[in-house]
Amino acid sequence: MADRIETLWQAYLDSLPDEGVALKKYDAWSFGDNPDMANELADLVVRGLKTATAGLLWEYEAEREPLPQPGEISVILDGTGSPVCIVETTQVEVKPFKQVDAAHAYDEGEGDRSLAFWREAHWHFFSRTCQAIGLTPSETMPVVYKRFRVVYRHIPTETVLKTPRCRLLYPALEDAPLIYAALQSPSFPRDVPLGRIKSLEEIEERITRSHCAWVAGRAFIWSIESRAEGTFLGQVTLTRKDEADTWALAYWTHPEHWGEGYATEGAQCVIKFGFERLGAASIWAGVAEWNHASIRVLEKLGMVHVSDNPQGYSIDGKPIPTREYEISRETWQKRNR
C-alpha cells in the first residue's frame, strides 16, 4: 500500500511548478475509527461535500501529536488504506465542543449536514475517543476544528463512465486512426482547432499529452463509444480552468452521428463526474457563435449564457467570437434531485 501512496504523491508533485516541489512533505491518514467510516468520509471529500473535520485536542495530547497547521499536506486514505486524494489544511481553530456552529457542521458534509446531526454523531464519536484515553466527554471538551481543500484527486485511467447508450473510456494510442478519420471527414468544421489537425502523428501526440494531463489531474478526456457495437462516436474533455475549482467542458462528435444526441449524453455524464468526483464548484464552456448545434447542447445541459468573448479563439490569426456558458454545482444539484 505504501507504494500506491508514494505513486499518488509523486503524481501530485509532478503537477506542481518545479519551484514548489522541494518544499512539499506529507502525512497519510484516514477519517474516523473504523473502515466503513473511513470509506464514507473519504468519498465525501472526493465528491467535494466534505471540506472540514474535527478531532479532540485531548487525543492529540494523549498521542503527543502536534496540532495540524495551515498549509500542511495530507494523503487521505480509504478504509483499506488506499490513497484517494490529497488535501491541504487551510484553517485550524480550537474551541469547546458546545461552540461548534452550523457552518462548520454543514462543511463536514455528514448526514443531513445539520448542526443537530453533527452534535449527535460527534458526541458518540468523541465519547469512544474519551473512553480510549481515560477521560470523560463534556460540552466544554476542547475540539480541534480543521478546514481543508482538495489539491489532487486520484482518478485511475481505467475509469469508465457509462450512459444508457455509451461507454466513455480513456483514449488509447490505438484510437488515433479512428479519431483522425473522424476529424478528416469533409463535414467536420475547419474553423475549430481540431479541424486544423493534418496528420495521424498529431493525434498520437495529443493522446500522449492527455495522459500526462490526466495523471497530473489537470484534464480528463474520454473517447465515446456505443455500448452496442463499440462504434467510435467522439470525445468529451474536462480541463481545470483555475484555482476556484471551475472546470472547462469541451466535446465533439463524429459527423456521421450528428443529431443523434450523443454530445448531450456524453457531456451530461462528464458534468456529473465533474461535480461528484472532481468536486467542481462550476463547469464552464465556450462555443463559437456560429455553432448553433453546440449552443443547443449546452442549453439542454442546463448551462446558462454568462458572457460573450469577441476574441474567443484564433484560426489563422483571425479571432473567432465565442459565447460562454456556465453551470454551478448548486444549479446542477437542483436539476438532478
N, C-alpha and C positions, 0 to 999 in steps of 0.2 A: 504493500500500500504506500510505503514511503516513496517508491519510485514514481507512483502516479501523482503524489503531492508535488514532488520535485519537478515533474514534467509540466504540471499546470503552472507552477511558479515560474519556470523558465519561459513558458509561453507568455505569461504576463510581463516578464522583464523584456522580452522581445518586442512587446507592443509599446514600450516606453521610449522616449528620447534617450539617446546614449548618455547624456549628462546626468540623468536621474537613476540609472541602473545601479551604480555602485553604492548608492545611499539606501537601497531598499533591503530590509530584512523582515521576517515574518514569524508568527507562530501559527499553529494549526489546532483547531478545536471544534467541538460540536455543541449545539444547544441542548439544554435540558439534562435529565439524569437517566434517560433510557433511550434505546434505539428508535422506538416509534416516535418519541417526541423530537429526537434529532432529525429524523426524516421529515416530519411535518413542518418544523420551523425552518429547516434549510430550504424546503420547497417554497415557503412563503417569501424568503429572502430572494430566491432566484426569480420569482414572479413579480418582484417589486412591491409586495404588500407589506413586508416587514423591514423597517428601517431603524428599529430601536430594540433594545433589550435591557434587562435589569438583573442584577445579582446582589447577594448580601455582602455588605462590607465585612461582616464577621467571618464569612467564608474566605475572603481574600486574606484576612489577618491570620486565620487558623492555618491556612496553607502557605503563609508567608509569600504570597504572590503580590507583585506590585500592581497598583491600580492601572487600568488602561489609560492611555493618553491620546489626545487628538493627533492624528497623523499616523498612528500605528496601523500596520497592515496585517490582516489575518486571513488564513485559508479556512473556509468553512467546510466542515465535513458532514456527511450524512450519517445515518445510523450504522452503516457498515464500515465507516472510516474512510470512505471515498471522498475526494475533494469535489465540490460542486461549484464554488465561486470564490472570489477574493474580495474582501471588503476593507475599507479604510474608516477608522474611527474619526468622527467629526466633532463630537461633543461628549463630555463626561461631567456628571454632576452627582454629588452625594447629598441625600436628604432623607428624612424619615419616610417609612412606608406610607403613612397616612397623608403625606403631602403629594403623592402622585396625582397628576392631573389628567383630564380626559384626552388632551392632545397626545401625551405620551402613550396612554393606553391604546389609542387609535393607531399610532405609528408602530406599535408592536405587532399589529396585524392579526392577532389571535382571536378565535371565536367570532363574536359579533362586533368586535373591536370597541366595545363599550367599557367605561370605567368600572362598572359593576362586575363585568366578566373578568377584567384584569385583576381586580382586587381578590375575587374568589379564587381564581386559578393560581395566582401568585402566593396567596396566603397558604394554600395547600403545599405548593412547591417549596416555599421558604420554611414551612414547618418541618418538611422532611430534611432540609438542609440543617436546620437548627438541631433537630434530633441527632443528626450525624456528628455534630461538633459539640453537643452537650450544652446548648443554650435554649432559651425559651422565646418563642416568637412574640412580638408585641406590635402595637400600632406605631411605636416610636423606633423600631429597629431600623438601623441605617442601611439604605439601599443605594447601590451604585447604578445610576441611570445612564445608559450609553446610547448615543445615536451613531449611525454609520451609513456609508453609501457603498454600493457595489461598484468596483472598479474593473472587474473582469469576471466573465462567466465561462464555464466550461461547456461548450456545445460540440459534441463529437461530430466529425464529418460523416459518420454513419447515420446521423439523424435523418429520418424520413418523415415527411409530412404527408397526410392523406386527406383527400376530399372525396365526395361521392363518386367522382369520375376519374380522379387523377392521383398520381403519386408525385411528390416533389422530392428530388434527390440531389445530393451534392454532385456537381458535374465532374465527370472523369475525362481524362485526355481522349479516351475512345469516343467521347461525344463530339469531339471537334468537327469531324466531317458532317455530322447532322446539323450542327449549328451553322457551319459555313454554308451548307446548301440552302438553309432557310434564309440566311441573310443575302444570298446571291439571287434569290427569287426576283424576277422582273417587277413583281408587285411591291417588294419591300422598299420603303421610302429611302431616298438618298440624302435627304436633308436632316438626318439624325446621325449622331456619332457612329452607331453600329452600322449604318448604311454605307459608311466610308471604308469599312474593312475590305481589304483587297486580296488577302491570302489566308490559307489554312494555318500558316505559321503564326499569324497574328492572333487567331483564335486560341491556338495552343498556348501562346504567351499569356493571354488573358486568363485562361484556366489556371496556369501556374501562379499568376499573381493573385488570383482569387483564393487559392489555397493559403497563401501567406496572410492575406487579409482575414480569412476565416479563423485561422489559428491565433492570430493576434486580437481577434474579437472586434475588428474594425468594420467588417462587412460579411454578409452571409448571402450566398447565391445558390439558387436551386434550378435545376432543369425540370420542366414539367413533362410528364409522360402520361398517356392514358393507361388506366388500370386494366382495361380490357385487352388492348392489343400491344401495349408498350410503345405506341407511336410517340415520337418527339413532337411536343406542342409549343414549346417556347421556354422562357426563363423569367424568374422573379428574383429581385435583389432587395436587401435591406442594408443600408450603409449608415454608420454612425455619423450624424451631422455636426454635433457639437457636444459640449460637456453637460448640457442641460437634459441629456437623455432624449433628444429628438433624433429620430432615425428617418432616413430618406428612402422612400419606396420607388422602385423602378420595375418595369415589366415590359415584355414584348411577346407576341405570339407569331407562330408560323403563318404566313399569308394564306396557306391552304386551309387554315382553321379560324380565320377571322369570322366574327359574327356568331360564333358557337358558344360564347360565354366563358371560355377558358381563362381569359385575362382576369375577369371578375372573380372566378372561382379560386384561381391560384393566389391572387393578391389578397383576397379575403382570408385565406388560410395563413398567409405570411404575416398579415397585420395581427391576427390572433397570436401568432408566435411572438411577434414583437412586443405586444403588451404582456403576455403571460410568461414568456421565457426570458426576454431581454429586459423586462421591467421598464419599457419605454414610457416616457411621460406623454409624448405625442409622436405622430408619424406624419411626415411631410411628403409632398410630391410636386414636381414641376413638370408641366406638359406644354409643348408648342401650341400656340394659339390656333394653328390650323388643324390640330389633331382632335377633331370633334368626337371621334370614337373613344379615345382615351379620356377625354373630359367626361363623357357619359359614364365610363367605368368608375372614375373617381367619385362621381356623384352617387352612383349606386352603392359605393363603399361607405357612404356617409361622410365623405370628406367635404370640407367647406372651403370655398374660394376665399383666400385671405389677402392676396395681392397680385399685381401684375409686374413682371420684370421685363422691361424693354430690351435689356441686354441678353437675357436668357442664356443661351449657349451660342457658340460660334461655329459656323461651317464656312470654310474657305475665307476666313476673315470677316464674314458677314454675320452680324448678330441675328439670332432667331428669337423673337419675343416669346415669352412663356407666361402661362397662368400658373399660380402657385396655390396649392390646396393643403389642408391640414385637418387631422382629427386628433382630439385629445383622448387620453385614457378614460376620463370621466364620461365623455360622449360615447365612446365605444362601449363602455360597460353598460350604459343606459340602453343602447341599441340592442345589446345581447343578453339582457336579463331574461 
